[in-house]
Amino acid sequence: MLYHASHISGMKILNPHVSTHKKAYVYAIKSRLMAMLFGAQKDDFDLLIDSENGKPVLYECYPDALKEVYSGKKCSIYTVEETGFLNDMTGWEEELVCPASVAVVSEEVVEDIYVQIMLALRAGECIIHFFEQSDEYQSFIRDELQERIEAFGISEEYMMHDTRFIKYHKKLLSC
């Protein structure tokens, strides 16, 4: 079974949509917890998400990003069959995609994503690197943000209108 999270509840069929990969896919992940991390609107300028030994690993890109993105946010986690999903199509090994519509097997409503993430952290089911001022952490986040700015073609104008860049990233990137 695979998992797909959405802020939209009640879906019976998941339809492909175009995302950062420029192709219409239904996205799914083998880990329920990892899927839940995509249940609220966020991007790589809020949190970096990876995995280590099968556990989700999160890095905050600014102070309290985890709480900002997930606290009080509700999502639905949809379970789907693995049939028709393809590996190695997006550059992230955790992510599987299907170019066709997919029937939902079941739906689980998560009332507060942040609460569930913190429970998972306490249970040792994930690793969270909370934002810190250390040179090592700042350098890591700076390098990751610069890589994404280049990869996504983020313009100076965009950054001047994005509150995260104005409040947090501008200072970090200018170091």
C-alpha positions as CSV (number, residue, x, y, z in Angstrom):
1,M,0.0,0.0,0.0
2,L,1.0,3.6,-0.6
3,Y,0.0,6.9,0.9
4,H,-1.0,10.3,-0.5
5,A,-1.9,13.3,1.7
6,S,-4.1,16.2,0.8
7,H,-5.8,19.2,2.5
8,I,-8.9,18.1,0.6
9,S,-11.0,15.4,2.3
10,G,-13.6,13.0,0.9
11,M,-11.9,12.1,-2.4
12,K,-12.6,8.7,-3.8
13,I,-10.3,9.0,-6.8
14,L,-6.9,10.8,-7.0
15,N,-6.4,12.5,-10.3
16,P,-3.0,13.4,-11.8
17,H,-1.9,17.0,-11.5
18,V,1.1,18.9,-12.8
19,S,3.6,19.8,-10.1
20,T,7.3,20.8,-10.0
21,H,8.1,17.9,-12.4
22,K,6.0,19.5,-15.2
23,K,4.1,16.2,-15.8
24,A,0.7,15.2,-14.5
25,Y,1.1,12.5,-11.9
26,V,-0.6,11.2,-8.8
27,Y,2.1,11.2,-6.1
28,A,2.4,8.7,-3.4
29,I,4.9,7.5,-0.7
30,K,5.4,4.2,1.1
31,S,5.5,5.8,4.5
32,R,2.3,7.1,6.1
33,L,4.3,9.6,8.2
34,M,6.3,10.9,5.2
35,A,3.1,11.3,3.2
36,M,1.5,13.3,6.1
37,L,4.4,15.8,5.8
38,F,2.8,16.8,2.4
39,G,-0.6,17.4,3.9
40,A,-0.1,21.1,4.4
41,Q,1.0,23.8,2.0
42,K,4.8,24.2,2.2
43,D,7.8,24.2,0.0
44,D,11.6,23.8,0.2
45,F,11.9,27.3,1.6
46,D,10.0,26.3,4.7
47,L,11.3,22.8,5.4
48,L,13.7,20.4,3.8
49,I,12.5,16.8,3.9
50,D,14.6,13.7,3.4
51,S,14.8,10.2,4.8
52,E,17.4,8.3,6.8
53,N,17.1,4.5,7.4
54,G,13.4,4.8,6.4
55,K,12.6,7.6,8.8
56,P,11.6,11.1,7.7
57,V,14.2,13.7,8.4
58,L,13.1,17.4,8.5
59,Y,15.3,20.5,8.6
60,E,13.7,23.9,9.5
61,C,14.7,26.7,7.1
62,Y,13.8,29.4,9.6
63,P,12.8,29.5,13.3
64,D,9.6,27.7,14.2
65,A,9.0,26.7,10.5
66,L,7.6,23.3,11.6
67,K,5.0,24.9,13.8
68,E,4.2,27.6,11.3
69,V,3.6,25.1,8.5
70,Y,1.7,22.4,10.4
71,S,0.2,23.6,13.6
72,G,-3.6,23.5,13.5
73,K,-3.6,22.2,9.9
74,K,-5.8,19.3,9.0
75,C,-5.2,16.8,6.2
76,S,-6.5,13.5,4.8
77,I,-4.1,10.6,4.3
78,Y,-5.3,8.4,1.5
79,T,-4.3,4.8,1.1
80,V,-3.9,3.5,-2.5
81,E,-2.8,0.3,-4.1
82,E,0.8,0.3,-5.5
83,T,-0.3,-1.0,-8.9
84,G,0.5,1.4,-11.7
85,F,3.0,3.5,-9.7
86,L,6.5,4.1,-11.0
87,N,9.8,4.6,-9.2
88,D,12.7,6.9,-10.1
89,M,10.6,9.4,-12.0
90,T,11.1,12.5,-9.9
91,G,14.7,12.4,-8.6
92,W,13.6,11.5,-5.1
93,E,13.6,7.8,-4.3
94,E,10.9,8.1,-1.7
95,E,8.4,9.4,-4.2
96,L,6.4,7.2,-6.6
97,V,4.1,8.5,-9.3
98,C,1.3,7.3,-11.4
99,P,0.3,9.0,-14.7
100,A,-3.3,7.7,-14.4
101,S,-6.2,8.3,-11.9
102,V,-6.0,6.1,-8.8
103,A,-8.9,4.7,-6.7
104,V,-8.7,5.5,-3.0
105,V,-8.7,2.4,-0.7
106,S,-9.2,4.3,2.5
107,E,-9.0,7.8,4.1
108,E,-7.7,8.8,7.5
109,V,-8.3,12.3,8.7
110,V,-5.5,13.9,10.7
111,E,-6.9,16.8,12.8
112,D,-3.6,18.5,13.6
113,I,-0.5,17.5,11.6
114,Y,1.9,19.3,14.0
115,V,0.6,17.2,17.0
116,Q,1.1,14.0,15.0
117,I,4.6,15.0,13.9
118,M,5.6,15.8,17.5
119,L,4.1,12.4,18.7
120,A,6.2,10.7,15.9
121,L,9.3,12.5,17.1
122,R,8.8,11.4,20.7
123,A,8.3,7.8,19.5
124,G,11.5,8.0,17.5
125,E,9.7,7.6,14.2
126,C,11.3,10.8,12.7
127,I,14.2,13.1,13.1
128,I,13.7,16.9,13.3
129,H,16.5,19.4,13.0
130,F,15.1,22.5,14.5
131,F,16.5,25.8,13.2
132,E,19.6,26.8,15.0
133,Q,22.2,29.7,14.8
134,S,25.3,27.5,14.6
135,D,27.6,28.2,11.8
136,E,27.3,24.6,10.6
137,Y,23.5,24.6,10.4
138,Q,23.4,28.1,8.9
139,S,25.9,27.0,6.2
140,F,23.9,23.8,5.4
141,I,20.6,25.7,5.1
142,R,22.3,28.5,3.0
143,D,23.7,26.0,0.6
144,E,20.4,24.1,0.2
145,L,18.4,27.3,-0.3
146,Q,20.9,28.6,-2.9
147,E,20.7,25.3,-4.8
148,R,16.9,25.5,-4.8
149,I,16.8,29.1,-5.9
150,E,19.0,28.2,-8.9
151,A,17.1,25.0,-9.7
152,F,13.7,26.6,-9.5
153,G,14.7,29.8,-11.2
154,I,13.6,32.0,-8.3
155,S,14.0,35.7,-9.2
156,E,15.1,38.6,-7.1
157,E,11.6,40.1,-7.6
158,Y,9.9,36.9,-6.2
159,M,12.2,37.0,-3.2
160,M,11.3,40.6,-2.5
161,H,7.7,39.7,-2.2
162,D,8.0,36.4,-0.3
163,T,7.8,37.1,3.4
164,R,10.1,34.2,4.3
165,F,12.9,35.7,2.2
166,I,12.3,39.2,3.6
167,K,12.2,38.0,7.2
168,Y,14.7,35.1,7.3
169,H,16.4,34.1,4.1
170,K,17.7,37.4,2.8
171,K,20.0,37.8,5.8
172,L,21.1,34.2,5.7
173,L,21.8,34.2,1.9
174,S,23.8,37.4,2.1
175,C,26.4,35.9,4.5
